[in-house]
Amino acid sequence: MSRPPLSGKTIVLGVSGSIAAYKAAELTSRLLQLGAAVQVAMTPAAARFVAPLTFQSLTHRPVITDLFAPTSDIAVDHVALAQQADAFVVAPATANTVAALAHWLAGNPGATLALSVSAPMILCPAMEHNMFDHPATQANLALLKQRGAVIVEPEEGRLASGLVGKGRLADLDVIIGTVRHVLGLSGDLAGRRIVVTAGGTREPVDPVRFITNRSSGKMGHAIAEAARDRGARVTLITTTPPPVQAAAGVDVRRVATALEMQAAVAEAVRGADALIMAAAVADYRPAAAAPQKIKKRNADGVLELQLVRNPDILASVDAPVVKVGFAAETENVLENARAKLLEKGLAIIAANDVTAPDSGFDADTNRVTIIHASGDVEALPTMPKIEVAHALLDRVKALLD
Ligand SMILES: Cc1cc2nc3c(=O)[nH]c(=O)nc-3n(C[C@H](O)[C@H](O)[C@H](O)COP(=O)(O)O)c2cc1C
């Protein structure tokens, strides 16, 4: 098993006095599960919403609530602590704390820490929508952004007041994804641009039907996430419709058909370093989609669909990028994959037998054999898709270097 993605990282989590403060406990727990060391600092208002004991129990560390408490070693050490931090996350950030941070008002623990922190700051505002929309809040956020803070925009939805608007704390997946993105910016793929495709294309038959395949998009999404965590700028071209969330910090383009994917890839590969095609692109599409829903009125009970070949997206890319393909096969896996590697001019192909339960579509694991253009063959064991993603990226990185 590889190390958890945030191991070795120290995150200072500032919690301020929003009704969403309870969500910071879940955030803390998830950051810890990802391997991070988490030091929580709470404003006095936050401590009225959630007891510091909650965070202390989760993190096994004292929570900073009062920098002036004479018995608090950690308070004295707050500057040292701030300097150890790899990221300073404020979630939830109240309108008041956003103002304090924007204007360097060191009157609360979070803002005092912020003054000493040189690590990237990630702010997750949560407030009533009229507070969020207020020009003062917007100006404060703009100022913080200008100074390099990353703002995780709140979501639209039902607010604690019962009103609906933009102000809910962002989804924890988005906050964590942003933290991982920011922490990965110094990773081994920093400065690289990687284009990844994911999912099965959908070729329309008529306005309500399409031909597709069993690809879930999980492998491509895992590659995008892993490359993001290692500092690459990632464009993910995916057919997976929401609610399948793409990793935060990844530039997502949603497409449906092979032709749309081809156009998106052609645009995205300009200036990119690598193209990793994990999408299952339909080889054929209906020659023409019927303009109206096809009815079952034909007398002989037979419907004939004429299919035409889709373009070969990987073969059509002539940009100078490292090209990586996947060969999902049901028989003669290695021979078929080798032929594909040569036809498409790939640097690497990952071959897998999709009839095996642990390496098929929709599985969370994959067992691939990596074939290199040089002729080298590496059979990897069954691994979670995220680890397969890292293994492939290790090979891509070696080629780029
Ligand atoms: C029940 C309740 C809920 C609140 N929720 C929020 C909120 O979601 N966002 C916000 O900006 N302020 C909220 N406030 C107001 C802040 O708690 C208040 O401005 C406080 O001074 C913030 O202090 P702090 O930023 O130091 O934590 C709420 C107040 C109360 C009483």
The ligand as an SDF file (V2000), in Angstrom:
LIG
                    3D

 31 33  0  0  0  0  0  0  0  0999 V2000
  -26.5020   31.1740   15.6340 C   0  0  0  0  0  0  0  0  0  0  0  0
  -25.4620   31.9860   14.9320 C   0  0  0  0  0  0  0  0  0  0  0  0
  -24.9970   31.5730   13.6980 C   0  0  0  0  0  0  0  0  0  0  0  0
  -24.0300   32.3150   13.0090 C   0  0  0  0  0  0  0  0  0  0  0  0
  -23.5810   31.8640   11.8080 N   0  0  0  0  0  0  0  0  0  0  0  0
  -22.6960   32.6270   11.1330 C   0  0  0  0  0  0  0  0  0  0  0  0
  -22.2300   32.1940    9.8660 C   0  0  0  0  0  0  0  0  0  0  0  0
  -22.5980   31.1280    9.3540 O   0  0  0  0  0  0  0  0  0  0  0  0
  -21.3480   32.9730    9.2050 N   0  0  0  0  0  0  0  0  0  0  0  0
  -20.9040   34.1720    9.7260 C   0  0  0  0  0  0  0  0  0  0  0  0
  -20.1360   34.8410    9.0480 O   0  0  0  0  0  0  0  0  0  0  0  0
  -21.3110   34.5770   10.9410 N   0  0  0  0  0  0  0  0  0  0  0  0
  -22.1860   33.8300   11.6520 C   0  0  0  0  0  0  0  0  0  0  0  0
  -22.6020   34.2610   12.8810 N   0  0  0  0  0  0  0  0  0  0  0  0
  -22.0560   35.5010   13.4450 C   0  0  0  0  0  0  0  0  0  0  0  0
  -20.6630   35.2710   14.0270 C   0  0  0  0  0  0  0  0  0  0  0  0
  -20.7080   34.2420   14.9990 O   0  0  0  0  0  0  0  0  0  0  0  0
  -20.1480   36.5530   14.6310 C   0  0  0  0  0  0  0  0  0  0  0  0
  -19.9340   37.5140   13.6170 O   0  0  0  0  0  0  0  0  0  0  0  0
  -18.8820   36.3430   15.4300 C   0  0  0  0  0  0  0  0  0  0  0  0
  -18.4470   37.5950   15.9260 O   0  0  0  0  0  0  0  0  0  0  0  0
  -17.8040   35.7640   14.5660 C   0  0  0  0  0  0  0  0  0  0  0  0
  -16.6030   35.7060   15.2690 O   0  0  0  0  0  0  0  0  0  0  0  0
  -15.3250   34.9700   14.7060 P   0  0  0  0  0  0  0  0  0  0  0  0
  -15.1940   35.3700   13.2740 O   0  0  0  0  0  0  0  0  0  0  0  0
  -14.2040   35.4530   15.5420 O   0  0  0  0  0  0  0  0  0  0  0  0
  -15.5680   33.5160   14.8520 O   0  0  0  0  0  0  0  0  0  0  0  0
  -23.5530   33.5200   13.5860 C   0  0  0  0  0  0  0  0  0  0  0  0
  -24.0170   33.9240   14.8410 C   0  0  0  0  0  0  0  0  0  0  0  0
  -24.9360   33.1720   15.4990 C   0  0  0  0  0  0  0  0  0  0  0  0
  -25.4220   33.6400   16.8670 C   0  0  0  0  0  0  0  0  0  0  0  0
  1  2  1  0
  2  3  1  0
  2 30  2  0
  3  4  2  0
  4  5  1  0
  4 28  1  0
  5  6  2  0
  6  7  1  0
  6 13  1  0
  7  8  2  0
  7  9  1  0
  9 10  1  0
 10 11  2  0
 10 12  1  0
 12 13  2  0
 13 14  1  0
 14 15  1  0
 14 28  1  0
 15 16  1  0
 16 17  1  0
 16 18  1  0
 18 19  1  0
 18 20  1  0
 20 21  1  0
 20 22  1  0
 22 23  1  0
 23 24  1  0
 24 25  2  0
 24 26  1  0
 24 27  1  0
 28 29  2  0
 29 30  1  0
 30 31  1  0
M  END
$$$$
